[in-house]
């Protein structure tokens, strides 16, 4: 039975991924809030990855790690403060750096571990009001490719770049029928993403089925990035 760490499995995509994996794998959740999931294969630790004094759980025998935290901070560029950029940088990039540096020695011992990070379609496709989040996630995509090269062949590193997904984080953009319909229509497949869409992709990247895939940014975005 493989053992996976999910950073941020208390809701949204992370929660959906935990539900997909937990019947056949051991899943360890690290998040600020407790996940509403009870299962013999599911363990969780409440911890804020933004904390300067973070002491991550010492877990041995890790076969994969998924880093889910993200933010949606949409403002015109001239209204974004240095603090706005710093907050997005700390959550979306620097906290991922800290987690990966901590767990790297343990992942390396697996011999075939997989890391999955989360970006956004806004890095690939220029979108107004996304300067801060696209900047932070763009750095994450660069690190994905760099670590894939550095950690090969013992650790694979990939990222998923979703478009707008129906998660608690996105509720301000989807809190009316008109907003939902408008968002659906912007996508070539005429619907926004569900947490399960991205979770299925993450589960595949963790599995041996993707054993010849590394350094990739997988666009799970209803076609928005290319069509």
C-alpha positions in Angstrom: 0.0 0.0 0.0 1.5 3.3 -1.1 1.6 6.2 1.3 0.9 9.8 0.1 1.0 13.2 1.8 -1.6 15.7 0.7 -1.0 19.3 1.8 -4.5 20.8 1.9 -6.9 17.9 1.8 -9.5 19.5 4.1 -11.7 20.7 1.1 -11.8 21.2 -2.6 -9.4 19.3 -4.9 -7.3 18.0 -2.0 -10.4 16.5 -0.3 -11.6 15.0 -3.5 -8.1 13.4 -4.1 -8.1 12.0 -0.6 -11.5 10.4 -1.2 -10.2 8.9 -4.4 -7.1 7.4 -2.8 -8.0 6.4 0.7 -9.6 3.0 0.0 -6.4 1.6 -1.5 -3.6 3.8 -0.2 -2.5 5.4 3.0 -3.3 9.1 3.0 -1.8 11.7 5.3 -3.4 15.2 5.3 -1.6 18.3 6.5 -3.9 21.3 6.6 -5.0 24.3 8.7 -8.5 22.8 9.3 -9.6 19.3 9.9 -10.9 17.3 6.9 -14.4 15.8 7.3 -13.1 12.4 6.4 -13.0 9.3 8.6 -11.2 6.2 7.3 -8.7 3.7 8.7 -6.2 4.7 6.0 -6.6 8.4 6.6 -4.4 10.4 9.1 -4.4 14.1 9.5 -2.4 16.9 11.2 -3.6 20.4 11.7 -0.8 22.8 10.7 -0.5 26.1 8.8 2.2 25.9 6.2 2.6 29.7 6.4 3.7 29.6 10.0 7.4 30.5 10.5 7.7 27.9 13.2 6.2 25.1 11.2 7.4 21.6 12.3 6.2 19.2 9.7 5.1 15.7 10.8 7.9 13.2 10.6 6.5 10.6 8.3 8.6 7.8 6.8 8.0 5.7 3.7 6.4 8.4 1.5 5.7 7.5 -2.1 4.2 10.8 -3.2 3.4 14.3 -2.1 0.7 16.7 -3.4 0.7 20.4 -2.6 -2.7 21.9 -3.0 -2.8 25.3 -1.3 -3.6 28.3 -3.6 -5.3 31.7 -3.6 -7.5 33.7 -5.9 -6.6 37.4 -5.5 -7.9 39.2 -8.5 -7.3 42.9 -8.7 -6.2 45.4 -11.3 -2.4 45.6 -11.3 -2.3 49.2 -10.1 -4.3 48.2 -7.0 -2.1 45.3 -6.0 0.2 46.2 -3.1 3.6 44.8 -2.3 1.9 43.0 0.5 -0.6 41.4 -1.9 2.2 40.0 -4.0 4.1 38.8 -0.9 1.1 36.9 0.4 0.5 35.1 -2.9 4.2 34.4 -3.1 4.4 33.0 0.4 1.4 30.7 0.0 1.7 29.5 -3.6 5.5 29.3 -3.9 7.6 29.7 -0.8 5.5 27.4 1.4 5.8 24.7 -1.3 9.5 25.2 -1.3 9.7 24.6 2.4 7.5 21.5 2.3 9.5 20.0 -0.5 12.9 20.7 1.1 11.7 19.1 4.3 10.3 15.9 2.7 12.9 15.5 -0.1 15.1 13.1 1.9 12.1 10.9 2.7 10.7 11.0 -0.9 14.2 10.1 -2.2 14.2 6.9 -0.2 11.1 5.6 -2.0 13.1 5.3 -5.3 10.0 6.1 -7.4 8.2 8.9 -5.6 5.9 11.4 -7.4 5.4 15.1 -6.5 2.3 16.9 -7.8 2.0 20.7 -7.5 -0.9 23.0 -8.6 -0.6 26.0 -10.9 -3.3 27.8 -12.8 -4.4 28.3 -16.4 -3.6 32.0 -15.9 0.1 31.3 -16.3 -0.3 29.8 -19.8 -3.1 32.2 -20.9 -2.8 35.9 -20.2 -5.7 37.0 -18.1 -6.5 40.5 -16.7 -6.4 41.0 -12.9 -4.2 37.8 -12.4 -0.8 39.4 -12.2 -0.1 38.4 -8.6 -1.3 34.8 -8.7 0.1 34.2 -12.2 3.4 35.5 -11.0 3.6 33.2 -8.0 2.3 30.1 -9.9 4.6 30.9 -12.8 7.5 30.5 -10.4 6.0 27.2 -9.3 5.9 26.0 -12.9 9.5 26.9 -13.3 10.4 25.0 -10.2 8.4 22.0 -11.4 10.6 21.7 -14.4 13.8 22.4 -12.5 13.2 19.8 -9.8 12.1 17.3 -12.4 15.5 17.6 -13.9 17.4 17.7 -10.6 15.5 14.8 -8.9 15.3 12.4 -11.8 15.2 9.4 -11.9 14.2 8.8 -8.4 11.4 11.4 -8.0 9.0 12.6 -10.6 7.7 16.2 -10.4 4.7 17.5 -12.3 2.1 20.2 -11.9 -1.6 20.5 -12.8 -2.9 23.8 -14.1 -6.7 24.0 -13.7 -9.0 26.6 -14.8 -11.8 27.9 -12.6 -13.0 25.0 -10.4 -16.0 24.7 -8.2 -14.3 24.8 -4.8 -14.8 26.8 -1.6 -11.9 29.1 -2.7 -13.8 30.1 -5.9 -17.2 30.7 -4.4 -17.0 34.5 -4.7 -16.7 34.0 -8.5 -19.6 31.4 -8.6 -22.1 32.7 -6.0 -24.9 33.5 -8.5 -26.4 31.5 -11.4 -25.4 34.3 -13.8 -21.7 34.1 -12.7 -21.8 30.3 -13.1 -23.3 30.5 -16.6 -20.8 33.1 -17.7 -17.9 31.0 -16.4 -19.3 27.9 -18.1 -19.5 29.7 -21.4 -15.9 30.9 -21.3 -14.7 27.3 -21.5 -14.7 25.4 -24.8 -16.2 22.4 -23.0 -18.9 24.7 -21.7 -18.5 24.0 -18.0 -16.2 24.9 -15.2 -14.1 22.2 -13.5 -15.2 20.0 -10.6 -12.7 19.1 -7.8 -12.9 15.5 -9.1 -11.6 16.6 -12.6 -8.3 17.8 -11.1 -8.2 15.1 -8.4 -8.4 12.3 -11.1 -5.4 13.9 -12.9 -3.4 14.1 -9.6 -4.2 10.5 -8.8 -2.9 9.5 -12.2 0.3 11.5 -11.8 0.9 9.8 -8.4 0.4 6.3 -9.9 2.7 4.0 -11.8 0.5 4.6 -14.8 2.3 7.9 -15.3 5.8 6.4 -14.6 7.3 7.9 -17.8 5.9 11.4 -17.1 7.9 14.2 -15.4 8.5 17.9 -15.7 5.0 18.4 -17.2 2.4 21.0 -16.6 -0.9 19.2 -17.2 -3.7 21.5 -18.3 -7.0 20.4 -16.8 -8.9 23.4 -17.9 -11.8 22.6 -20.2 -9.6 23.6 -23.2 -9.3 27.2 -22.1 -5.5 27.4 -22.4 -5.3 26.3 -26.1 -8.7 26.6 -27.8 
